[in-house]
Amino acid sequence: MTDRSAEAVLSGSVTSTQVKFPATLDLESQAGLGFWDATAPRIQGIRFTMAIDCNPVAGWAGHFSRPARSVDQRTVLARLLTDYVAAGGDLEITDLSLPEIDRRADDFDLTIVTRASRELAACFPADPTWPPTPGPLRSLAVLYLDGVPTDPDGLGTYVSLPGYGEVISYPGLTGPSGQEKPCEILLFEALPQGGLDMFGPLDNAGERLRQAKLLLNRYLPPALADRYRYAELTDSGATLVGAVTPTMRQPVGTLPSGAPVLGGGDVVCRMDPGGAQGANNAVHCAFHYSAAILGNPDGPYDRAWMNSTAQPWLTDIAHPAARWTMAMLAPPPEMQALMQAAQQDPALADALADTFARPANMSRFAAAAH
């Protein structure tokens, strides 16, 4: 069940940024879902720059051990929904209220919630082992762009602007299935109420593009800002403005009737997009859960089964990804030391870049900085 058809997804606004790393791409390809393996631009690594007053003061370029890729979630979800129905799947387009979900859950052996209204999300208690975040760490603006020259080395760009936030950019693929085209995906991660936080009052996509160019020229080194001089939006829905409050919830929710439901993806582990972990987290969650269902086809899918099913995903994927994302937005001294050392050590720069693909490695590299 979902609230939008494939056509509505494609004709709507972009929903996110996303970078999928090799382990995620491998899972999709092995399941026959690697539709864009040959067409999506390869993201070979990260070009990191720290800039103050438009001047680069630190920087390094790190390469992933294997390329990452980014495909517009509109493109992905529309294709998957279409193929699911074509294969005989039962897809219901509906926007269910919490009482309706509670009533309908009795019709199924297992209910998994991967998108939730505020009311439904409240059925999943906060994880008491994680400190609560009082609000968004960044104000966000996303633009999908045509007319941006590719990085000569196929790298994504990560610009840290102390006191203002971050600007992140990388190549991607967008458009309906069979009509996809390359694009550049640009993300502003603005400290709330700071100089980059200028998109909130703007509802018009064209105004958002103009504001983006002004900010790039105001804060980025000229060589970086110049890449976007001739940028245009890929389509009328190519912008998104908002904010995310990082949240960690327990994986088993309780409906008003007392029935348990299993949460997955952002419902359980909601992260700021600056760490590029959300899409990977959701895919790994889906594969963990499907393997557990196939391994226990007759059930029962009770509360104990739900908890034991979710724990490997949380321990191996979600929790390391959340810690990594927090470290990128507020680098601890160990991370800052790694960033500095990477300028003179290409091998360290590569290893540091590759922790985006393997967040669980972060603690090992942080320890090496001592």
matplotlib code that plots the C-alpha trace (Angstrom):
import matplotlib.pyplot as plt

x = [0.0, 1.3, -0.3, 1.0, 0.9, 3.9, 2.6, 2.1, 5.7, 7.2, 5.2, 5.9, 8.8, 12.1, 11.9, 15.5, 19.2, 20.7, 24.0, 24.1, 27.4, 28.8, 27.3, 23.9, 24.2, 25.4, 22.2, 20.0, 21.9, 21.8, 18.0, 17.6, 17.0, 20.2, 18.4, 20.7, 24.1, 25.2, 23.6, 23.9, 27.1, 29.8, 30.7, 34.4, 35.0, 34.9, 36.6, 36.6, 37.2, 37.1, 36.5, 36.5, 35.6, 35.6, 39.2, 40.0, 42.0, 42.1, 41.3, 41.8, 40.5, 39.7, 38.6, 36.1, 37.3, 34.4, 32.1, 28.9, 25.8, 22.8, 19.4, 16.5, 14.1, 11.2, 12.8, 13.5, 10.1, 8.1, 9.9, 9.6, 5.9, 5.2, 7.2, 5.6, 2.1, 3.2, 4.5, 1.1, 1.7, -1.3, -0.7, -3.3, -3.1, -4.5, -3.8, -4.8, -5.5, -4.1, -7.5, -7.7, -4.2, -5.0, -8.1, -6.5, -3.5, -5.7, -6.0, -2.3, 0.3, 2.8, 2.6, 5.8, 5.8, 8.4, 6.7, 4.7, 2.6, 3.4, 0.5, 1.7, 5.4, 4.3, 3.4, 7.1, 8.8, 12.0, 15.1, 16.2, 19.8, 20.2, 20.3, 17.3, 17.9, 15.7, 15.4, 16.9, 20.7, 20.5, 18.0, 18.0, 17.6, 18.0, 18.2, 18.5, 20.4, 21.3, 24.2, 26.8, 30.2, 31.2, 34.1, 37.2, 37.9, 34.3, 34.3, 31.5, 32.1, 31.8, 32.5, 32.6, 31.9, 32.6, 29.9, 27.5, 27.1, 28.0, 27.4, 27.4, 27.2, 27.5, 26.3, 23.1, 20.4, 16.9, 13.8, 11.2, 12.3, 13.7, 14.1, 16.7, 19.3, 22.4, 22.2, 24.0, 22.4, 23.1, 22.4, 22.7, 23.1, 22.6, 23.1, 19.7, 19.3, 22.8, 24.0, 23.2, 19.7, 17.9, 15.5, 12.7, 10.5, 10.9, 8.1, 9.0, 11.5, 13.0, 13.5, 15.3, 17.7, 18.5, 19.1, 21.3, 23.5, 23.8, 24.9, 27.4, 29.0, 28.9, 30.5, 32.3, 35.8, 35.3, 36.6, 33.9, 31.1, 31.8, 30.7, 27.1, 27.1, 24.9, 22.9, 19.2, 16.6, 16.1, 12.3, 9.5, 9.8, 13.5, 13.7, 12.9, 13.3, 12.9, 14.6, 15.1, 15.3, 17.5, 15.5, 16.2, 13.1, 12.6, 11.8, 8.5, 5.5, 2.2, -1.0, -3.9, -5.4, -2.1, -1.1, 2.6, 4.0, 7.5, 9.2, 11.9, 14.0, 13.4, 10.6, 13.1, 16.4, 15.9, 19.2, 20.2, 21.1, 24.5, 26.1, 24.6, 23.4, 19.6, 19.0, 21.6, 20.0, 16.6, 17.8, 19.7, 16.7, 14.5, 17.0, 17.4, 13.7, 13.0, 15.7, 14.1, 10.7, 11.9, 13.7, 10.6, 7.8, 5.2, 5.7, 4.6, 5.6, 5.1, 6.8, 9.8, 10.4, 10.1, 12.7, 15.2, 14.7, 15.5, 18.5, 21.1, 20.1, 20.3, 23.6, 25.4, 23.9, 21.6, 23.4, 26.9, 25.4, 23.7, 26.9, 28.9, 26.4, 26.5, 30.3, 30.3, 28.0, 30.0, 33.4, 35.0, 38.7, 39.7, 37.8, 39.3, 42.8, 42.0, 40.8, 44.1, 46.3, 44.5, 45.8, 49.3, 48.4, 46.5, 46.0, 44.4, 42.2, 41.0, 40.4, 38.5, 36.4, 35.5, 34.1, 31.0, 30.5, 31.5, 30.4, 31.3, 34.9, 34.8, 35.9, 38.9, 40.1, 39.4, 41.6, 44.4, 44.5, 45.9]
y = [0.0, 3.5, 6.9, 7.6, 5.8, 5.5, 8.3, 10.6, 9.8, 10.7, 13.9, 15.1, 16.9, 15.2, 13.4, 13.2, 13.1, 9.6, 7.9, 4.1, 2.5, -0.8, -3.1, -1.7, -1.8, -5.4, -6.4, -4.8, -6.3, -9.8, -9.4, -8.4, -4.7, -3.3, -1.5, 1.5, -0.2, 0.6, 4.1, 5.9, 8.0, 6.5, 8.5, 7.6, 9.3, 12.6, 15.9, 17.6, 21.3, 23.5, 27.1, 30.4, 33.7, 31.9, 30.7, 27.0, 26.5, 22.6, 19.8, 16.3, 14.0, 10.4, 7.5, 4.8, 1.2, 0.8, 3.4, 4.6, 5.8, 8.0, 7.6, 9.9, 8.2, 9.2, 7.2, 4.2, 4.0, 4.5, 1.7, -0.6, 0.1, -0.5, -3.8, -5.0, -4.6, -6.1, -9.2, -9.7, -7.8, -6.3, -2.5, -0.4, 3.4, 4.8, 7.2, 5.2, 6.8, 5.2, 3.5, 2.1, 0.7, -0.8, -2.4, -3.7, -5.2, -8.0, -9.1, -9.9, -12.1, -9.2, -5.4, -3.5, 0.3, 2.2, 5.5, 7.0, 10.1, 11.8, 9.9, 6.5, 7.2, 7.9, 4.2, 3.5, 4.5, 6.4, 4.3, 5.2, 4.2, 7.1, 10.8, 12.7, 15.5, 18.5, 19.6, 19.6, 20.0, 21.6, 23.4, 21.6, 22.6, 20.1, 21.0, 18.6, 20.4, 20.3, 22.2, 21.5, 20.2, 16.8, 16.7, 15.7, 12.8, 11.7, 12.7, 14.1, 17.5, 18.1, 21.7, 22.5, 26.1, 26.6, 28.6, 28.1, 24.4, 22.3, 22.2, 18.7, 17.9, 14.8, 13.3, 11.4, 10.1, 11.3, 10.9, 8.3, 4.7, 4.6, 8.4, 8.8, 11.5, 12.5, 15.4, 17.1, 16.8, 19.8, 19.8, 22.7, 21.7, 25.0, 25.7, 27.0, 30.8, 31.1, 32.6, 29.5, 29.2, 31.3, 28.9, 28.7, 31.6, 30.5, 28.3, 28.9, 26.5, 29.3, 31.5, 28.6, 28.2, 31.9, 31.8, 28.8, 30.5, 33.6, 31.5, 29.5, 32.7, 34.2, 31.3, 28.9, 29.4, 30.8, 27.7, 25.6, 28.1, 28.6, 25.0, 26.1, 29.3, 27.8, 25.4, 24.9, 22.7, 19.3, 19.6, 21.5, 19.3, 19.4, 21.2, 20.3, 22.4, 21.2, 19.8, 16.5, 15.8, 12.8, 10.2, 6.7, 4.6, 1.1, -1.2, -2.7, -0.4, -0.9, 0.0, 1.3, -2.2, -3.5, -5.3, -5.1, -3.8, -3.8, -0.6, -0.2, 2.4, 6.1, 5.1, 3.6, 5.3, 8.9, 10.6, 13.9, 13.4, 15.0, 11.6, 10.0, 7.0, 7.0, 5.2, 2.5, 2.0, 1.5, -1.0, -3.1, -3.0, -4.4, -7.2, -8.1, -8.3, -10.3, -12.8, -13.3, -13.8, -16.3, -18.1, -18.3, -18.7, -20.1, -17.5, -16.6, -13.0, -12.0, -9.3, -11.5, -12.4, -8.7, -7.7, -10.4, -9.6, -5.9, -6.2, -7.4, -4.5, -2.0, -3.3, -3.8, -1.0, 1.6, 2.5, 2.8, 4.9, 7.2, 7.6, 8.3, 11.0, 12.8, 12.7, 14.3, 17.1, 17.8, 16.3, 15.2, 15.9, 12.5, 13.1, 16.6, 15.1, 12.6, 15.3, 17.3, 14.2, 13.2, 16.3, 14.8, 11.1, 9.9, 6.4, 7.9, 10.1, 7.1, 5.2, 8.1, 8.5, 4.8, 5.1, 6.7, 3.3, 1.5, 3.6, 0.9, 1.5, 5.0, 4.0, 2.1, 5.1, 7.5, 5.4, 5.5, 9.3, 9.0]
z = [0.0, -0.9, -1.2, -4.8, -8.1, -10.3, -12.5, -9.5, -8.3, -11.7, -12.1, -8.6, -7.0, -6.1, -2.8, -1.7, -2.6, -2.7, -3.3, -3.4, -2.6, -4.0, -1.3, -1.9, -5.7, -5.4, -3.5, -6.1, -9.1, -7.5, -7.2, -10.8, -9.9, -11.3, -14.1, -14.2, -13.7, -17.2, -17.6, -14.2, -14.0, -11.9, -8.8, -8.3, -5.0, -3.1, -3.6, -0.2, 0.2, 3.3, 2.3, 4.2, 2.6, -0.8, -0.4, -0.1, 3.1, 3.1, 0.8, -0.5, -3.1, -2.1, -4.4, -3.5, -3.9, -6.3, -7.9, -6.3, -8.3, -7.8, -9.5, -8.8, -6.4, -8.6, -11.4, -9.1, -7.3, -10.5, -12.2, -9.2, -8.7, -12.4, -12.5, -9.3, -10.7, -14.0, -12.2, -10.5, -7.3, -5.5, -5.1, -3.4, -3.8, -0.6, 2.2, 5.2, 8.6, 11.7, 12.7, 9.2, 9.4, 12.7, 11.3, 8.1, 9.9, 11.0, 7.4, 7.1, 8.7, 8.8, 8.4, 7.7, 7.9, 5.8, 5.5, 8.3, 9.2, 12.5, 14.1, 12.8, 13.6, 17.2, 17.5, 17.4, 20.7, 20.7, 21.3, 24.8, 24.1, 21.6, 22.8, 21.3, 18.8, 19.6, 16.0, 12.6, 12.4, 9.0, 6.7, 3.4, -0.2, -3.2, -6.9, -9.8, -12.6, -16.2, -17.7, -15.0, -16.4, -14.9, -12.5, -14.6, -12.3, -11.8, -8.2, -6.1, -4.3, -0.6, 0.5, 4.2, 5.0, 8.7, 10.4, 7.5, 6.7, 3.6, -0.1, -1.7, -5.4, -7.5, -10.8, -11.1, -13.4, -13.7, -15.8, -16.7, -17.4, -20.9, -21.1, -18.3, -18.6, -16.6, -14.2, -11.3, -7.9, -5.6, -1.9, 0.5, 4.1, 5.9, 9.6, 10.7, 10.5, 9.0, 5.7, 3.7, 5.1, 2.5, 0.8, 3.3, 2.0, -1.7, -3.2, -6.8, -8.4, -10.5, -7.4, -5.7, -8.6, -8.6, -4.9, -5.2, -7.8, -5.6, -2.6, -4.6, -5.9, -2.4, -0.5, -2.8, -4.3, -7.8, -9.5, -7.8, -8.2, -11.9, -12.6, -12.0, -14.0, -16.8, -14.6, -15.3, -13.5, -15.0, -14.8, -13.0, -9.9, -9.6, -6.2, -2.6, 0.5, 4.1, 7.1, 8.9, 12.6, 13.1, 15.0, 16.2, 17.1, 18.3, 15.4, 16.7, 17.0, 18.7, 17.0, 19.2, 19.3, 20.7, 17.5, 16.7, 13.4, 12.1, 11.2, 8.6, 6.9, 7.8, 10.2, 12.5, 11.6, 10.2, 9.3, 7.8, 4.1, 4.5, 5.3, 2.1, 4.1, 3.9, 0.6, 1.5, 4.9, 3.4, 0.8, 3.3, 5.6, 2.9, 2.1, 5.8, 6.3, 3.1, 3.9, 7.4, 5.9, 3.3, 6.1, 8.2, 5.6, 8.0, 10.7, 13.3, 12.7, 16.3, 18.4, 19.3, 15.6, 14.6, 17.2, 16.3, 12.6, 13.0, 15.2, 12.7, 10.3, 13.2, 14.5, 11.2, 9.1, 10.6, 13.8, 12.2, 9.4, 11.9, 13.9, 10.7, 9.6, 13.0, 12.8, 9.3, 10.5, 13.7, 13.2, 16.5, 17.0, 15.7, 12.5, 12.1, 12.5, 9.7, 7.4, 8.0, 7.5, 4.3, 2.5, 2.5, 2.4, -0.7, 0.7, 3.8, 1.6, -0.3, 3.0, 4.4, 1.3, 1.4, 4.9, 3.2, 1.7, 4.9, 7.9, 10.4, 9.5, 10.9, 14.4, 13.1, 11.1, 14.0, 16.3, 13.8, 14.1, 17.6]

ax = plt.figure().add_subplot(projection="3d")
ax.plot(x, y, z, "-o")
ax.set_aspect("equal")
plt.show()
